C-alpha cells in the first residue's frame, strides 16, 4: 500500500472515472504504457548510438526536444 497526497489521489480517481476504468485497471494500464515507452526510448537510444547515426542527445539538440 502506498500513501498519496490527497490532490494526487483525487487526480487519479478523476482520470480513472473519466476513462471509464476502475482505479486498479487505470493504474495497471498507466504502468504498462510507462514500461513500453521506457523500452521504446532505450531501443531508440541504442539504434541512434550505432555507427553512422547521431546520439539521442544530439537529436534532442538538433530538433530542440
C-alpha positions in Angstrom: 0.0 0.0 0.0 1.2 3.5 -0.8 0.2 6.8 0.7 -0.5 9.6 -1.8 -1.1 13.3 -1.3 -4.9 13.9 -1.4 -4.6 16.0 -4.5 -2.7 13.2 -6.3 -5.2 10.6 -5.2 -8.1 12.8 -6.4 -6.5 13.3 -9.8 -6.0 9.6 -10.2 -9.6 8.9 -9.2 -10.9 11.6 -11.6 -8.7 10.3 -14.5 -9.9 6.7 -14.0 -13.5 7.8 -13.8 -13.2 9.9 -17.0 -11.6 6.9 -18.7 -14.4 4.6 -17.6 -12.0 2.3 -15.8 -11.5 1.2 -12.2 -8.6 2.8 -10.4 -6.8 -0.5 -10.4 -7.2 -1.0 -14.2 -6.3 2.6 -14.9 -3.1 2.4 -12.9 -2.2 -1.0 -14.4 -2.5 0.5 -17.9 -0.6 3.6 -16.9 2.3 1.5 -15.6 2.2 -0.8 -18.7 2.3 2.3 -21.0 5.2 3.7 -19.0 7.2 0.5 -19.3 6.6 0.3 -23.0 7.6 3.9 -23.5 10.7 3.3 -21.5 11.6 0.3 -23.6 11.0 2.3 -26.8 13.3 5.1 -25.6 16.0 2.6 -24.7 15.7 0.9 -28.1 15.8 4.3 -29.9 18.8 5.4 -28.0 20.6 2.1 -28.8 19.7 2.5 -32.5 20.9 6.1 -32.6 24.2 5.2 -30.9 25.2 2.8 -33.7 27.9 3.9 -36.1 26.8 6.5 -38.7 24.0 7.7 -36.6 23.6 10.6 -34.1 23.2 10.2 -30.4 19.9 10.8 -28.6 21.4 14.0 -27.0 22.4 15.2 -30.5 18.9 14.5 -31.8 17.3 16.4 -28.9 19.6 19.4 -29.5 19.1 19.3 -33.3 15.3 19.3 -33.0 15.0 21.3 -29.8 13.3 18.4 -27.9 
